[in-house]
């Protein structure tokens, strides 16, 4: 019988109604906004996505943070550290 370590388990989802803000400094146009919105909206557990081009911030409610970061990456953007 083997046990999986916490690093091998899937990341927990953010609590319902809790928002996480990601900085995406490479965003520069409406196409960027649409690409990120589309990818992040498809993440399981995500209930809301707000992309603010002026501040270059993406606010995501719900979903696993690792999955959200992967979706932003899939849209072609990096998260600022």
N, CA, C and O atoms as a CHARMM CRD file, in Angstrom:
* protein
*
  324
    1    1 UNK  N      0.84300  -1.16500   0.00000 PROA 1      0.00000
    2    1 UNK  CA     0.00000   0.00000   0.00000 PROA 1      0.00000
    3    1 UNK  C      0.89300   1.23400   0.00000 PROA 1      0.00000
    4    1 UNK  O      1.72400   1.39800   0.89300 PROA 1      0.00000
    5    2 UNK  N      0.72700   2.09800  -0.99300 PROA 2      0.00000
    6    2 UNK  CA     1.55000   3.29700  -1.06600 PROA 2      0.00000
    7    2 UNK  C      0.69100   4.52200  -0.81600 PROA 2      0.00000
    8    2 UNK  O     -0.47800   4.57100  -1.19700 PROA 2      0.00000
    9    3 UNK  N      1.28300   5.49600  -0.18000 PROA 3      0.00000
   10    3 UNK  CA     0.59600   6.75100   0.07300 PROA 3      0.00000
   11    3 UNK  C      1.22000   7.81600  -0.81500 PROA 3      0.00000
   12    3 UNK  O      2.42900   7.81300  -1.04300 PROA 3      0.00000
   13    4 UNK  N      0.40600   8.71100  -1.30400 PROA 4      0.00000
   14    4 UNK  CA     0.96700   9.79100  -2.10800 PROA 4      0.00000
   15    4 UNK  C      1.34500  10.93900  -1.18400 PROA 4      0.00000
   16    4 UNK  O      0.64400  11.23800  -0.21700 PROA 4      0.00000
   17    5 UNK  N      2.44100  11.55800  -1.49500 PROA 5      0.00000
   18    5 UNK  CA     2.87400  12.69700  -0.69700 PROA 5      0.00000
   19    5 UNK  C      2.04000  13.90700  -1.08000 PROA 5      0.00000
   20    5 UNK  O      1.44500  13.92500  -2.15700 PROA 5      0.00000
   21    6 UNK  N      1.98300  14.92300  -0.21800 PROA 6      0.00000
   22    6 UNK  CA     1.18800  16.10200  -0.55700 PROA 6      0.00000
   23    6 UNK  C      1.60200  16.75500  -1.86600 PROA 6      0.00000
   24    6 UNK  O      0.75800  17.32900  -2.55400 PROA 6      0.00000
   25    7 UNK  N      2.87800  16.68400  -2.23000 PROA 7      0.00000
   26    7 UNK  CA     3.31100  17.31200  -3.47400 PROA 7      0.00000
   27    7 UNK  C      2.82100  16.55000  -4.70000 PROA 7      0.00000
   28    7 UNK  O      2.80200  17.09200  -5.80400 PROA 7      0.00000
   29    8 UNK  N      2.42500  15.29100  -4.50500 PROA 8      0.00000
   30    8 UNK  CA     1.93500  14.50700  -5.63100 PROA 8      0.00000
   31    8 UNK  C      0.42300  14.60700  -5.79600 PROA 8      0.00000
   32    8 UNK  O     -0.11200  14.20600  -6.83000 PROA 8      0.00000
   33    9 UNK  N     -0.26500  15.13000  -4.80100 PROA 9      0.00000
   34    9 UNK  CA    -1.70800  15.24300  -4.90400 PROA 9      0.00000
   35    9 UNK  C     -2.06800  16.46900  -5.72200 PROA 9      0.00000
   36    9 UNK  O     -1.25300  17.37300  -5.90500 PROA 9      0.00000
   37   10 UNK  N     -3.29800  16.48700  -6.20900 PROA 10     0.00000
   38   10 UNK  CA    -3.70600  17.63800  -6.99300 PROA 10     0.00000
   39   10 UNK  C     -3.91100  18.82900  -6.07100 PROA 10     0.00000
   40   10 UNK  O     -4.30000  18.65700  -4.91500 PROA 10     0.00000
   41   11 UNK  N     -3.65400  20.03800  -6.56800 PROA 11     0.00000
   42   11 UNK  CA    -3.79000  21.21700  -5.71200 PROA 11     0.00000
   43   11 UNK  C     -5.24500  21.44500  -5.34100 PROA 11     0.00000
   44   11 UNK  O     -6.13800  21.15900  -6.13800 PROA 11     0.00000
   45   12 UNK  N     -5.49400  21.95300  -4.14600 PROA 12     0.00000
   46   12 UNK  CA    -6.87500  22.20200  -3.75000 PROA 12     0.00000
   47   12 UNK  C     -7.44500  23.37300  -4.53100 PROA 12     0.00000
   48   12 UNK  O     -6.71000  24.24500  -4.99600 PROA 12     0.00000
   49   13 UNK  N     -8.75600  23.38200  -4.66800 PROA 13     0.00000
   50   13 UNK  CA    -9.39000  24.51800  -5.29900 PROA 13     0.00000
   51   13 UNK  C     -9.46400  25.64300  -4.28800 PROA 13     0.00000
   52   13 UNK  O     -9.44300  25.40900  -3.08000 PROA 13     0.00000
   53   14 UNK  N     -9.54800  26.85400  -4.78400 PROA 14     0.00000
   54   14 UNK  CA    -9.74100  27.99800  -3.91500 PROA 14     0.00000
   55   14 UNK  C    -11.16200  27.91100  -3.37500 PROA 14     0.00000
   56   14 UNK  O    -12.07200  27.48700  -4.08700 PROA 14     0.00000
   57   15 UNK  N    -11.35500  28.30600  -2.13300 PROA 15     0.00000
   58   15 UNK  CA   -12.67200  28.25100  -1.50800 PROA 15     0.00000
   59   15 UNK  C    -13.69400  29.00400  -2.35700 PROA 15     0.00000
   60   15 UNK  O    -13.37900  30.01100  -2.99100 PROA 15     0.00000
   61   16 UNK  N    -14.91800  28.49400  -2.35200 PROA 16     0.00000
   62   16 UNK  CA   -15.98100  29.11600  -3.13100 PROA 16     0.00000
   63   16 UNK  C    -16.10000  30.58500  -2.77500 PROA 16     0.00000
   64   16 UNK  O    -16.14900  30.94800  -1.60000 PROA 16     0.00000
   65   17 UNK  N    -16.14600  31.41600  -3.78200 PROA 17     0.00000
   66   17 UNK  CA   -16.27900  32.84200  -3.57400 PROA 17     0.00000
   67   17 UNK  C    -14.97400  33.56900  -3.30700 PROA 17     0.00000
   68   17 UNK  O    -14.95600  34.79800  -3.23800 PROA 17     0.00000
   69   18 UNK  N    -13.87700  32.82900  -3.15400 PROA 18     0.00000
   70   18 UNK  CA   -12.57300  33.45800  -2.89800 PROA 18     0.00000
   71   18 UNK  C    -11.90500  33.78900  -4.22500 PROA 18     0.00000
   72   18 UNK  O    -11.84800  32.95500  -5.12900 PROA 18     0.00000
   73   19 UNK  N    -11.40200  35.01500  -4.33100 PROA 19     0.00000
   74   19 UNK  CA   -10.75600  35.45700  -5.56200 PROA 19     0.00000
   75   19 UNK  C     -9.24800  35.52700  -5.38200 PROA 19     0.00000
   76   19 UNK  O     -8.75100  35.88100  -4.31200 PROA 19     0.00000
   77   20 UNK  N     -8.52800  35.18500  -6.44700 PROA 20     0.00000
   78   20 UNK  CA    -7.07300  35.28800  -6.48000 PROA 20     0.00000
   79   20 UNK  C     -6.73000  36.22500  -7.63300 PROA 20     0.00000
   80   20 UNK  O     -7.30900  36.12800  -8.71500 PROA 20     0.00000
   81   21 UNK  N     -5.78300  37.13300  -7.39400 PROA 21     0.00000
   82   21 UNK  CA    -5.39200  38.10800  -8.41100 PROA 21     0.00000
   83   21 UNK  C     -4.00800  37.74100  -8.94500 PROA 21     0.00000
   84   21 UNK  O     -3.07100  37.50300  -8.18300 PROA 21     0.00000
   85   22 UNK  N     -3.90600  37.70300 -10.26600 PROA 22     0.00000
   86   22 UNK  CA    -2.65800  37.37100 -10.94900 PROA 22     0.00000
   87   22 UNK  C     -2.22200  38.58800 -11.76500 PROA 22     0.00000
   88   22 UNK  O     -3.04800  39.22100 -12.42400 PROA 22     0.00000
   89   23 UNK  N     -0.93600  38.91600 -11.72600 PROA 23     0.00000
   90   23 UNK  CA    -0.40100  39.99900 -12.53000 PROA 23     0.00000
   91   23 UNK  C      0.14600  39.42200 -13.83800 PROA 23     0.00000
   92   23 UNK  O      0.98600  38.52200 -13.83400 PROA 23     0.00000
   93   24 UNK  N     -0.34900  39.95900 -14.95200 PROA 24     0.00000
   94   24 UNK  CA     0.06100  39.48500 -16.27600 PROA 24     0.00000
   95   24 UNK  C      0.53300  40.70000 -17.08200 PROA 24     0.00000
   96   24 UNK  O     -0.22200  41.25100 -17.88300 PROA 24     0.00000
   97   25 UNK  N      1.78900  41.11300 -16.86400 PROA 25     0.00000
   98   25 UNK  CA     2.27200  42.36500 -17.46100 PROA 25     0.00000
   99   25 UNK  C      2.37900  42.37400 -18.98100 PROA 25     0.00000
  100   25 UNK  O      2.48300  43.44700 -19.57500 PROA 25     0.00000
  101   26 UNK  N      2.35700  41.21500 -19.62400 PROA 26     0.00000
  102   26 UNK  CA     2.49900  41.15900 -21.08700 PROA 26     0.00000
  103   26 UNK  C      1.20300  41.48400 -21.82600 PROA 26     0.00000
  104   26 UNK  O      1.23000  41.66100 -23.04400 PROA 26     0.00000
  105   27 UNK  N      0.06400  41.56900 -21.12300 PROA 27     0.00000
  106   27 UNK  CA    -1.20100  41.87400 -21.79300 PROA 27     0.00000
  107   27 UNK  C     -1.14900  43.26800 -22.39500 PROA 27     0.00000
  108   27 UNK  O     -0.70300  44.21600 -21.74900 PROA 27     0.00000
  109   28 UNK  N     -1.61200  43.39000 -23.64900 PROA 28     0.00000
  110   28 UNK  CA    -1.55400  44.70000 -24.28700 PROA 28     0.00000
  111   28 UNK  C     -2.75500  45.04100 -25.16100 PROA 28     0.00000
  112   28 UNK  O     -2.83600  46.15200 -25.68300 PROA 28     0.00000
  113   29 UNK  N     -3.69500  44.10000 -25.33200 PROA 29     0.00000
  114   29 UNK  CA    -4.80700  44.37800 -26.24100 PROA 29     0.00000
  115   29 UNK  C     -6.03300  43.53600 -25.89100 PROA 29     0.00000
  116   29 UNK  O     -5.97800  42.66800 -25.02100 PROA 29     0.00000
  117   30 UNK  N     -7.13800  43.80800 -26.58400 PROA 30     0.00000
  118   30 UNK  CA    -8.36800  43.05700 -26.34300 PROA 30     0.00000
  119   30 UNK  C     -8.21800  41.57900 -26.69500 PROA 30     0.00000
  120   30 UNK  O     -8.86000  40.72700 -26.08200 PROA 30     0.00000
  121   31 UNK  N     -7.37500  41.27400 -27.67600 PROA 31     0.00000
  122   31 UNK  CA    -7.13400  39.87200 -28.01000 PROA 31     0.00000
  123   31 UNK  C     -6.53300  39.14700 -26.80600 PROA 31     0.00000
  124   31 UNK  O     -6.90500  38.01000 -26.51700 PROA 31     0.00000
  125   32 UNK  N     -5.61400  39.79500 -26.11100 PROA 32     0.00000
  126   32 UNK  CA    -5.00600  39.21700 -24.90800 PROA 32     0.00000
  127   32 UNK  C     -6.09100  38.93200 -23.86300 PROA 32     0.00000
  128   32 UNK  O     -6.13200  37.85100 -23.27400 PROA 32     0.00000
  129   33 UNK  N     -6.95200  39.90000 -23.64800 PROA 33     0.00000
  130   33 UNK  CA    -8.03900  39.76600 -22.68100 PROA 33     0.00000
  131   33 UNK  C     -8.92300  38.57700 -23.04600 PROA 33     0.00000
  132   33 UNK  O     -9.25600  37.76100 -22.18600 PROA 33     0.00000
  133   34 UNK  N     -9.30300  38.47900 -24.31800 PROA 34     0.00000
  134   34 UNK  CA   -10.17500  37.39600 -24.76000 PROA 34     0.00000
  135   34 UNK  C     -9.50400  36.03000 -24.64600 PROA 34     0.00000
  136   34 UNK  O    -10.14300  35.05000 -24.26500 PROA 34     0.00000
  137   35 UNK  N     -8.21300  35.96700 -24.97600 PROA 35     0.00000
  138   35 UNK  CA    -7.48800  34.69400 -24.89400 PROA 35     0.00000
  139   35 UNK  C     -7.40400  34.20700 -23.45200 PROA 35     0.00000
  140   35 UNK  O     -7.65500  33.03400 -23.17400 PROA 35     0.00000
  141   36 UNK  N     -7.05500  35.09700 -22.54600 PROA 36     0.00000
  142   36 UNK  CA    -6.94000  34.71700 -21.13400 PROA 36     0.00000
  143   36 UNK  C     -8.31200  34.36700 -20.56400 PROA 36     0.00000
  144   36 UNK  O     -8.45700  33.36800 -19.86100 PROA 36     0.00000
  145   37 UNK  N     -9.31200  35.18100 -20.86200 PROA 37     0.00000
  146   37 UNK  CA   -10.66200  34.90900 -20.36100 PROA 37     0.00000
  147   37 UNK  C    -11.15300  33.54400 -20.82000 PROA 37     0.00000
  148   37 UNK  O    -11.71300  32.78900 -20.02500 PROA 37     0.00000
  149   38 UNK  N    -10.95000  33.22300 -22.07900 PROA 38     0.00000
  150   38 UNK  CA   -11.39800  31.93800 -22.61800 PROA 38     0.00000
  151   38 UNK  C    -10.71300  30.75800 -21.96500 PROA 38     0.00000
  152   38 UNK  O    -11.37500  29.79400 -21.58100 PROA 38     0.00000
  153   39 UNK  N     -9.40800  30.81500 -21.83200 PROA 39     0.00000
  154   39 UNK  CA    -8.65200  29.69800 -21.23800 PROA 39     0.00000
  155   39 UNK  C     -8.98200  29.52500 -19.75500 PROA 39     0.00000
  156   39 UNK  O     -9.22500  28.40800 -19.29600 PROA 39     0.00000
  157   40 UNK  N     -8.99100  30.62300 -19.01100 PROA 40     0.00000
  158   40 UNK  CA    -9.22000  30.52800 -17.56500 PROA 40     0.00000
  159   40 UNK  C    -10.66400  30.12700 -17.26800 PROA 40     0.00000
  160   40 UNK  O    -10.91200  29.38800 -16.31500 PROA 40     0.00000
  161   41 UNK  N    -11.60700  30.59600 -18.06000 PROA 41     0.00000
  162   41 UNK  CA   -13.01400  30.23200 -17.84900 PROA 41     0.00000
  163   41 UNK  C    -13.24600  28.74100 -17.99200 PROA 41     0.00000
  164   41 UNK  O    -14.18900  28.20700 -17.40800 PROA 41     0.00000
  165   42 UNK  N    -12.41400  28.06600 -18.74900 PROA 42     0.00000
  166   42 UNK  CA   -12.55900  26.62500 -18.97800 PROA 42     0.00000
  167   42 UNK  C    -11.99300  25.77200 -17.83600 PROA 42     0.00000
  168   42 UNK  O    -12.17900  24.55500 -17.83300 PROA 42     0.00000
  169   43 UNK  N    -11.31200  26.38500 -16.87400 PROA 43     0.00000
  170   43 UNK  CA   -10.72500  25.64300 -15.75600 PROA 43     0.00000
  171   43 UNK  C    -11.83700  25.18300 -14.81900 PROA 43     0.00000
  172   43 UNK  O    -12.71600  25.96700 -14.46000 PROA 43     0.00000
  173   44 UNK  N    -11.79600  23.90200 -14.42200 PROA 44     0.00000
  174   44 UNK  CA   -12.79300  23.36600 -13.49300 PROA 44     0.00000
  175   44 UNK  C    -12.81700  24.17100 -12.20800 PROA 44     0.00000
  176   44 UNK  O    -11.77200  24.45600 -11.62300 PROA 44     0.00000
  177   45 UNK  N    -14.01200  24.53700 -11.77100 PROA 45     0.00000
  178   45 UNK  CA   -14.17900  25.23100 -10.50500 PROA 45     0.00000
  179   45 UNK  C    -14.15100  26.74100 -10.60500 PROA 45     0.00000
  180   45 UNK  O    -14.52900  27.42400  -9.65400 PROA 45     0.00000
  181   46 UNK  N    -13.70900  27.28700 -11.74100 PROA 46     0.00000
  182   46 UNK  CA   -13.67600  28.74000 -11.90200 PROA 46     0.00000
  183   46 UNK  C    -15.10300  29.23600 -12.12200 PROA 46     0.00000
  184   46 UNK  O    -15.82000  28.75000 -12.99600 PROA 46     0.00000
  185   47 UNK  N    -15.49600  30.21500 -11.30500 PROA 47     0.00000
  186   47 UNK  CA   -16.85200  30.75800 -11.41500 PROA 47     0.00000
  187   47 UNK  C    -16.87600  32.17600 -11.97200 PROA 47     0.00000
  188   47 UNK  O    -17.92400  32.65100 -12.40800 PROA 47     0.00000
  189   48 UNK  N    -15.72000  32.86300 -11.96100 PROA 48     0.00000
  190   48 UNK  CA   -15.68100  34.22300 -12.48600 PROA 48     0.00000
  191   48 UNK  C    -14.25700  34.58200 -12.88800 PROA 48     0.00000
  192   48 UNK  O    -13.29900  34.21100 -12.21000 PROA 48     0.00000
  193   49 UNK  N    -14.12600  35.30600 -13.99100 PROA 49     0.00000
  194   49 UNK  CA   -12.82800  35.79900 -14.46000 PROA 49     0.00000
  195   49 UNK  C    -13.00600  37.25800 -14.85200 PROA 49     0.00000
  196   49 UNK  O    -13.86900  37.59300 -15.66300 PROA 49     0.00000
  197   50 UNK  N    -12.18100  38.12300 -14.26700 PROA 50     0.00000
  198   50 UNK  CA   -12.20100  39.53900 -14.63300 PROA 50     0.00000
  199   50 UNK  C    -10.78800  39.91200 -15.05000 PROA 50     0.00000
  200   50 UNK  O     -9.84800  39.81300 -14.26100 PROA 50     0.00000
  201   51 UNK  N    -10.64800  40.34400 -16.30600 PROA 51     0.00000
  202   51 UNK  CA    -9.34400  40.73400 -16.82600 PROA 51     0.00000
  203   51 UNK  C     -9.34900  42.24600 -17.00900 PROA 51     0.00000
  204   51 UNK  O    -10.15300  42.78500 -17.76900 PROA 51     0.00000
  205   52 UNK  N     -8.44100  42.93000 -16.30400 PROA 52     0.00000
  206   52 UNK  CA    -8.34200  44.38500 -16.37500 PROA 52     0.00000
  207   52 UNK  C     -7.08100  44.75000 -17.16000 PROA 52     0.00000
  208   52 UNK  O     -5.96400  44.65200 -16.65200 PROA 52     0.00000
  209   53 UNK  N     -7.28500  45.16800 -18.39700 PROA 53     0.00000
  210   53 UNK  CA    -6.16000  45.48400 -19.27100 PROA 53     0.00000
  211   53 UNK  C     -5.36400  46.69400 -18.76500 PROA 53     0.00000
  212   53 UNK  O     -4.14200  46.73200 -18.90400 PROA 53     0.00000
  213   54 UNK  N     -6.04400  47.66700 -18.18600 PROA 54     0.00000
  214   54 UNK  CA    -5.36400  48.87900 -17.71100 PROA 54     0.00000
  215   54 UNK  C     -4.37000  48.57600 -16.59500 PROA 54     0.00000
  216   54 UNK  O     -3.27300  49.13400 -16.56800 PROA 54     0.00000
  217   55 UNK  N     -4.75500  47.68800 -15.66600 PROA 55     0.00000
  218   55 UNK  CA    -3.86400  47.35400 -14.54500 PROA 55     0.00000
  219   55 UNK  C     -3.05600  46.09200 -14.80500 PROA 55     0.00000
  220   55 UNK  O     -2.13100  45.76800 -14.06000 PROA 55     0.00000
  221   56 UNK  N     -3.42100  45.37400 -15.88500 PROA 56     0.00000
  222   56 UNK  CA    -2.77700  44.11400 -16.25700 PROA 56     0.00000
  223   56 UNK  C     -2.93600  43.05700 -15.16100 PROA 56     0.00000
  224   56 UNK  O     -2.02300  42.28500 -14.87100 PROA 56     0.00000
  225   57 UNK  N     -4.14100  43.05300 -14.56100 PROA 57     0.00000
  226   57 UNK  CA    -4.46100  42.08700 -13.51500 PROA 57     0.00000
  227   57 UNK  C     -5.60000  41.18500 -13.96000 PROA 57     0.00000
  228   57 UNK  O     -6.52900  41.61800 -14.64100 PROA 57     0.00000
  229   58 UNK  N     -5.50800  39.91300 -13.55900 PROA 58     0.00000
  230   58 UNK  CA    -6.54600  38.92800 -13.82500 PROA 58     0.00000
  231   58 UNK  C     -7.04900  38.45100 -12.46900 PROA 58     0.00000
  232   58 UNK  O     -6.28700  37.89000 -11.68200 PROA 58     0.00000
  233   59 UNK  N     -8.33100  38.67200 -12.19600 PROA 59     0.00000
  234   59 UNK  CA    -8.93000  38.25400 -10.94000 PROA 59     0.00000
  235   59 UNK  C     -9.79500  37.03300 -11.22300 PROA 59     0.00000
  236   59 UNK  O    -10.70800  37.08200 -12.04700 PROA 59     0.00000
  237   60 UNK  N     -9.49400  35.92900 -10.52400 PROA 60     0.00000
  238   60 UNK  CA   -10.16500  34.66000 -10.77900 PROA 60     0.00000
  239   60 UNK  C    -10.82100  34.17500  -9.48600 PROA 60     0.00000
  240   60 UNK  O    -10.17800  34.10400  -8.43900 PROA 60     0.00000
  241   61 UNK  N    -12.09500  33.84700  -9.57700 PROA 61     0.00000
  242   61 UNK  CA   -12.82300  33.29500  -8.44300 PROA 61     0.00000
  243   61 UNK  C    -12.98100  31.79700  -8.66000 PROA 61     0.00000
  244   61 UNK  O    -13.50100  31.35900  -9.68600 PROA 61     0.00000
  245   62 UNK  N    -12.52200  31.00900  -7.67600 PROA 62     0.00000
  246   62 UNK  CA   -12.62800  29.55000  -7.73300 PROA 62     0.00000
  247   62 UNK  C    -11.51300  28.92900  -8.55100 PROA 62     0.00000
  248   62 UNK  O    -10.65500  29.62300  -9.09500 PROA 62     0.00000
  249   63 UNK  N    -11.54400  27.59900  -8.62500 PROA 63     0.00000
  250   63 UNK  CA   -10.54800  26.85700  -9.39200 PROA 63     0.00000
  251   63 UNK  C     -9.24800  26.64300  -8.63800 PROA 63     0.00000
  252   63 UNK  O     -8.97000  27.33100  -7.65600 PROA 63     0.00000
  253   64 UNK  N     -8.46200  25.69700  -9.09500 PROA 64     0.00000
  254   64 UNK  CA    -7.15600  25.41700  -8.49900 PROA 64     0.00000
  255   64 UNK  C     -6.13300  26.40600  -9.05500 PROA 64     0.00000
  256   64 UNK  O     -6.01000  26.54300 -10.27200 PROA 64     0.00000
  257   65 UNK  N     -5.40100  27.09700  -8.18400 PROA 65     0.00000
  258   65 UNK  CA    -4.43000  28.09000  -8.66200 PROA 65     0.00000
  259   65 UNK  C     -3.44000  27.54600  -9.69100 PROA 65     0.00000
  260   65 UNK  O     -3.12200  28.23700 -10.65800 PROA 65     0.00000
  261   66 UNK  N     -2.94700  26.32300  -9.50200 PROA 66     0.00000
  262   66 UNK  CA    -2.01400  25.74800 -10.48400 PROA 66     0.00000
  263   66 UNK  C     -2.67400  25.60300 -11.85200 PROA 66     0.00000
  264   66 UNK  O     -2.03200  25.81900 -12.87900 PROA 66     0.00000
  265   67 UNK  N     -3.94900  25.23800 -11.86700 PROA 67     0.00000
  266   67 UNK  CA    -4.66900  25.08500 -13.13200 PROA 67     0.00000
  267   67 UNK  C     -4.90500  26.43900 -13.78700 PROA 67     0.00000
  268   67 UNK  O     -4.85500  26.55300 -15.01200 PROA 67     0.00000
  269   68 UNK  N     -5.16300  27.46700 -12.98100 PROA 68     0.00000
  270   68 UNK  CA    -5.36100  28.81300 -13.52300 PROA 68     0.00000
  271   68 UNK  C     -4.06100  29.31900 -14.14000 PROA 68     0.00000
  272   68 UNK  O     -4.07200  29.87800 -15.23700 PROA 68     0.00000
  273   69 UNK  N     -2.94400  29.12700 -13.44300 PROA 69     0.00000
  274   69 UNK  CA    -1.64400  29.54600 -13.98000 PROA 69     0.00000
  275   69 UNK  C     -1.35800  28.80900 -15.29000 PROA 69     0.00000
  276   69 UNK  O     -0.86100  29.40400 -16.24600 PROA 69     0.00000
  277   70 UNK  N     -1.67100  27.52200 -15.32800 PROA 70     0.00000
  278   70 UNK  CA    -1.45800  26.74100 -16.55300 PROA 70     0.00000
  279   70 UNK  C     -2.33200  27.26300 -17.69500 PROA 70     0.00000
  280   70 UNK  O     -1.89700  27.29200 -18.84600 PROA 70     0.00000
  281   71 UNK  N     -3.55400  27.67200 -17.38200 PROA 71     0.00000
  282   71 UNK  CA    -4.44800  28.20300 -18.41500 PROA 71     0.00000
  283   71 UNK  C     -3.93200  29.54100 -18.95400 PROA 71     0.00000
  284   71 UNK  O     -4.00100  29.79700 -20.15600 PROA 71     0.00000
  285   72 UNK  N     -3.42000  30.37900 -18.07400 PROA 72     0.00000
  286   72 UNK  CA    -2.84700  31.66000 -18.51500 PROA 72     0.00000
  287   72 UNK  C     -1.63200  31.38800 -19.39900 PROA 72     0.00000
  288   72 UNK  O     -1.42700  32.05600 -20.41300 PROA 72     0.00000
  289   73 UNK  N     -0.83400  30.40500 -19.00500 PROA 73     0.00000
  290   73 UNK  CA     0.32100  30.01300 -19.82000 PROA 73     0.00000
  291   73 UNK  C     -0.12900  29.49200 -21.17700 PROA 73     0.00000
  292   73 UNK  O      0.47500  29.81200 -22.20000 PROA 73     0.00000
  293   74 UNK  N     -1.18400  28.69600 -21.18700 PROA 74     0.00000
  294   74 UNK  CA    -1.72000  28.14900 -22.44200 PROA 74     0.00000
  295   74 UNK  C     -2.19700  29.26900 -23.37200 PROA 74     0.00000
  296   74 UNK  O     -2.13700  29.14200 -24.59500 PROA 74     0.00000
  297   75 UNK  N     -2.67000  30.36300 -22.77500 PROA 75     0.00000
  298   75 UNK  CA    -3.09500  31.51800 -23.57600 PROA 75     0.00000
  299   75 UNK  C     -1.89400  32.29700 -24.12100 PROA 75     0.00000
  300   75 UNK  O     -2.04900  33.19000 -24.95400 PROA 75     0.00000
  301   76 UNK  N     -0.69100  31.94700 -23.63800 PROA 76     0.00000
  302   76 UNK  CA     0.51600  32.56200 -24.16800 PROA 76     0.00000
  303   76 UNK  C      1.13600  33.62300 -23.28200 PROA 76     0.00000
  304   76 UNK  O      1.93000  34.44000 -23.74900 PROA 76     0.00000
  305   77 UNK  N      0.77800  33.61700 -21.99700 PROA 77     0.00000
  306   77 UNK  CA     1.27100  34.66900 -21.10000 PROA 77     0.00000
  307   77 UNK  C      1.90100  34.07700 -19.85000 PROA 77     0.00000
  308   77 UNK  O      1.57900  32.96600 -19.43000 PROA 77     0.00000
  309   78 UNK  N      2.81300  34.85500 -19.26700 PROA 78     0.00000
  310   78 UNK  CA     3.46000  34.47900 -18.02000 PROA 78     0.00000
  311   78 UNK  C      2.90200  35.31700 -16.88100 PROA 78     0.00000
  312   78 UNK  O      2.49800  36.46300 -17.07600 PROA 78     0.00000
  313   79 UNK  N      2.88600  34.73500 -15.69900 PROA 79     0.00000
  314   79 UNK  CA     2.47800  35.43700 -14.48600 PROA 79     0.00000
  315   79 UNK  C      3.71700  36.13800 -13.92400 PROA 79     0.00000
  316   79 UNK  O      4.80500  35.56300 -13.90000 PROA 79     0.00000
  317   80 UNK  N      3.54200  37.38800 -13.47200 PROA 80     0.00000
  318   80 UNK  CA     4.65800  38.09400 -12.83200 PROA 80     0.00000
  319   80 UNK  C      4.89200  37.47400 -11.46100 PROA 80     0.00000
  320   80 UNK  O      3.94300  37.13500 -10.75400 PROA 80     0.00000
  321   81 UNK  N      6.14900  37.33000 -11.09400 PROA 81     0.00000
  322   81 UNK  CA     6.48800  36.75800  -9.78600 PROA 81     0.00000
  323   81 UNK  C      6.34000  37.75700  -8.69600 PROA 81     0.00000
  324   81 UNK  O      6.58500  37.44100  -7.53200 PROA 81     0.00000
